[in-house]
């Protein structure tokens, strides 16, 4: 692949943007919703819509929020417990999003997906059409795995889900907001001298090794799943950024071309999106 040294300057031209945010970026360590963070995320994504962007949010957090609402001492470990917590938490999480997005006069919709929806042609087409219709209406779809009916949560982590959604709707850019600033050349928790990798044009041994060394994650994802997601997005022609979810306004920095996080190059530049 020919590396475009000014690749970041093209990000502002991307129209269809998928934002994935993890559990640790949406909740406090005690499992309760970080309302300031959700409010700011709602404001940022609404502003992108006001700019004429098409926006999809892939949001984690249902199980953590459900665990808190049910008054459980810790996150359930068994499948049935996770399903129950997710069912409760998803309702709470969507109501929270609705309250904040409504403040900014932005309509949202809920889409729950499972792996079979992404793999079976008829279900895949139905999901694709739903996304396109919502986007045409100016709605921001909020996506999560349908944990309440999934047999195993680890089957489809939200890093992978966000990449599959990017592929499904021919997205231009996937922004993965994480509890890390990006991908490092080694685990920064173990190596104080670890360096942030600014851009990745090829998935070589160095990138695989960096992912394999990372074990940091409070949710269900980690560097390995993010690299896997980046490969899916790149193969679909979409750029992907891993950036810190500490401040959702980092999305503005990403789109301005700032040297923020780690940029994974898609195999094509900005392309004409499908319309359904």
ZICOR-V764887 format. One record per residue. N is the residue number from 1. RES is the residue in three letters. OMEGA is omega in whole degrees, -180 to 180 (999 if undefined). NEAR is the number of other C-alpha atoms within 12 Angstrom. D_LAST is the distance of its C-alpha to the last C-alpha in Angstrom with 1 decimal. Layout:
BEGIN
n: [N N]
res: [RES RES]
omega: [OMEGA OMEGA]
near: [NEAR NEAR]
d_last: [D_LAST D_LAST]
END
This chain:
BEGIN
n: [1 2 3 4 5 6 7 8 9 10 11 12 13 14 15 16 17 18 19 20 21 22 23 24 25 26 27 28 29 30 31 32 33 34 35 36 37 38 39 40 41 42 43 44 45 46 47 48 49 50 51 52 53 54 55 56 57 58 59 60 61 62 63 64 65 66 67 68 69 70 71 72 73 74 75 76 77 78 79 80 81 82 83 84 85 86 87 88 89 90 91 92 93 94 95 96 97 98 99 100 101 102 103 104 105 106 107 108 109 110 111 112 113 114 115 116 117 118 119 120 121 122 123 124 125 126 127 128 129 130 131 132 133 134 135 136 137 138 139 140 141 142 143 144 145 146 147 148 149 150 151 152 153 154 155 156 157 158 159 160 161 162 163 164 165 166 167 168 169 170 171 172 173 174 175 176 177 178 179 180 181 182 183 184 185 186 187 188 189 190 191 192 193 194 195 196 197 198 199 200 201 202 203 204 205 206 207 208 209 210 211 212 213 214 215 216 217 218 219 220 221 222 223 224 225 226 227 228 229 230 231 232 233 234 235 236 237 238 239 240 241 242 243 244 245 246 247 248 249 250 251 252 253 254 255 256 257 258 259 260 261 262 263 264 265 266 267 268 269 270 271 272 273 274 275 276]
res: [UNK UNK UNK UNK UNK UNK UNK UNK UNK UNK UNK UNK UNK UNK UNK UNK UNK UNK UNK UNK UNK UNK UNK UNK UNK UNK UNK UNK UNK UNK UNK UNK UNK UNK UNK UNK UNK UNK UNK UNK UNK UNK UNK UNK UNK UNK UNK UNK UNK UNK UNK UNK UNK UNK UNK UNK UNK UNK UNK UNK UNK UNK UNK UNK UNK UNK UNK UNK UNK UNK UNK UNK UNK UNK UNK UNK UNK UNK UNK UNK UNK UNK UNK UNK UNK UNK UNK UNK UNK UNK UNK UNK UNK UNK UNK UNK UNK UNK UNK UNK UNK UNK UNK UNK UNK UNK UNK UNK UNK UNK UNK UNK UNK UNK UNK UNK UNK UNK UNK UNK UNK UNK UNK UNK UNK UNK UNK UNK UNK UNK UNK UNK UNK UNK UNK UNK UNK UNK UNK UNK UNK UNK UNK UNK UNK UNK UNK UNK UNK UNK UNK UNK UNK UNK UNK UNK UNK UNK UNK UNK UNK UNK UNK UNK UNK UNK UNK UNK UNK UNK UNK UNK UNK UNK UNK UNK UNK UNK UNK UNK UNK UNK UNK UNK UNK UNK UNK UNK UNK UNK UNK UNK UNK UNK UNK UNK UNK UNK UNK UNK UNK UNK UNK UNK UNK UNK UNK UNK UNK UNK UNK UNK UNK UNK UNK UNK UNK UNK UNK UNK UNK UNK UNK UNK UNK UNK UNK UNK UNK UNK UNK UNK UNK UNK UNK UNK UNK UNK UNK UNK UNK UNK UNK UNK UNK UNK UNK UNK UNK UNK UNK UNK UNK UNK UNK UNK UNK UNK UNK UNK UNK UNK UNK UNK UNK UNK UNK UNK UNK UNK UNK UNK UNK UNK UNK UNK]
omega: [175 -178 174 -175 -179 -175 -178 -179 180 -174 -179 -179 -180 -177 -175 -170 177 178 176 178 -175 -178 -177 178 -177 -175 172 180 179 176 -180 -178 172 -172 177 -179 -179 177 -177 177 179 179 -179 -178 176 179 176 177 179 177 -179 177 169 -170 173 178 171 -170 170 171 -174 -178 179 -180 178 177 178 -177 179 179 -180 -177 179 178 180 -180 -179 -175 -178 178 178 179 180 180 179 -179 179 -175 -179 179 180 -178 -180 177 178 177 -179 -179 -177 180 179 178 -178 176 180 179 178 176 178 173 177 -175 171 -176 -178 177 -179 -174 -178 -173 -177 180 179 179 179 180 179 -180 179 178 -176 180 179 -180 177 -180 -179 -178 172 176 175 -169 171 172 178 -175 -174 177 180 -178 179 -176 -176 179 -175 177 -174 170 179 180 -179 178 179 175 177 178 -176 -174 178 179 179 -173 174 177 -177 -180 -169 173 175 -180 -177 178 178 180 172 -176 -178 178 180 -177 -179 -179 -180 -177 178 176 -174 -177 178 179 180 178 -177 -177 -180 -179 178 -179 180 179 -176 -178 -176 179 -176 175 175 177 -179 -179 -180 -178 -178 -180 179 176 177 178 180 178 179 -179 -179 180 179 178 -177 170 176 177 166 -179 -180 177 -178 179 -178 178 175 178 177 179 179 -176 177 180 180 -180 -174 176 179 179 174 -176 170 -177 175 177 -179 -174 176 -178 172 -178 177 999]
near: [13 14 17 19 16 17 34 34 20 26 37 28 25 37 32 43 45 46 47 49 48 44 42 36 37 42 33 22 19 21 30 31 33 26 21 21 28 39 26 27 36 41 28 30 44 35 24 32 31 19 19 20 30 39 48 47 47 42 48 47 48 48 47 46 42 37 33 29 27 25 18 21 14 21 32 23 19 15 21 20 28 34 29 30 35 37 31 27 37 36 24 26 38 37 22 29 41 26 21 27 30 21 17 23 20 27 28 34 29 29 29 36 40 33 31 23 25 28 18 15 14 13 18 23 19 21 31 31 19 27 40 29 21 26 34 21 19 27 33 42 43 37 41 45 41 36 36 28 23 27 20 22 34 24 23 32 37 44 48 39 46 50 47 42 49 46 36 39 41 39 45 45 51 54 52 54 45 41 32 35 29 39 46 39 30 27 29 24 17 14 15 12 12 19 19 27 28 27 32 39 28 22 25 13 12 19 31 25 19 30 31 23 23 29 22 26 21 25 32 31 37 35 40 28 34 48 38 30 40 46 37 33 41 36 29 31 31 43 49 55 54 45 44 29 33 28 28 34 28 30 43 24 23 36 35 19 24 23 28 33 35 40 46 45 40 42 29 27 33 27 22 17 26 20 20 18]
d_last: [29.8 31.1 31.3 30.3 33.0 31.1 27.9 28.1 28.2 24.7 23.2 23.3 20.8 18.0 15.3 13.2 16.1 16.8 20.3 22.2 25.6 28.3 30.8 33.7 31.9 31.3 34.6 38.3 40.4 41.5 38.0 37.7 34.7 35.2 34.4 35.0 32.4 29.7 30.6 30.3 27.0 25.6 27.1 25.8 22.1 22.5 24.0 21.1 18.9 21.6 21.4 17.8 16.4 13.5 15.4 15.2 18.7 19.8 23.2 26.2 29.3 29.1 32.0 34.1 33.7 34.3 37.4 38.8 38.1 39.8 42.7 42.7 44.9 42.4 38.9 39.0 39.4 38.8 35.4 36.2 37.4 34.2 32.1 34.3 34.2 30.4 30.1 32.4 31.2 27.5 28.5 30.8 28.4 25.6 28.3 29.5 26.1 25.7 29.2 28.7 25.2 26.6 29.4 27.1 25.2 22.0 19.9 18.8 17.4 18.6 16.6 19.1 18.3 20.7 20.9 20.3 16.9 16.0 18.0 17.6 14.8 14.3 14.4 12.2 9.3 10.2 10.4 7.1 5.6 8.6 8.3 5.3 7.3 10.4 9.8 9.4 12.5 14.3 14.9 15.9 15.1 18.3 18.1 21.1 22.2 23.3 26.9 28.5 27.5 27.3 30.4 30.9 29.5 30.1 27.6 24.7 25.9 23.7 24.1 22.5 19.9 18.8 18.6 16.6 14.0 14.1 13.5 10.8 8.5 10.3 12.6 15.4 18.2 19.4 22.5 24.6 27.3 30.3 34.0 34.8 34.6 32.9 33.9 37.7 39.7 41.5 41.6 42.7 44.2 46.6 47.0 47.7 47.3 43.7 41.7 38.1 36.0 34.2 31.8 30.8 29.8 30.7 31.1 34.8 37.6 38.3 34.9 35.2 38.7 37.7 35.2 37.7 40.3 38.4 39.0 38.2 35.9 36.4 33.1 31.7 30.4 32.5 32.5 32.0 28.7 27.6 28.4 26.5 23.4 24.0 24.2 20.8 19.2 21.2 20.3 16.6 17.7 17.9 21.1 22.6 25.5 28.0 29.8 32.2 30.8 34.2 32.9 29.1 30.0 30.0 26.3 27.6 30.0 27.4 25.3 28.6 29.3 32.2 33.6 32.4 31.7 30.7 27.9 26.4 25.2 21.8 22.2 20.4 20.6 18.0 15.1 12.3 9.2 5.8 3.8 0.0]
END
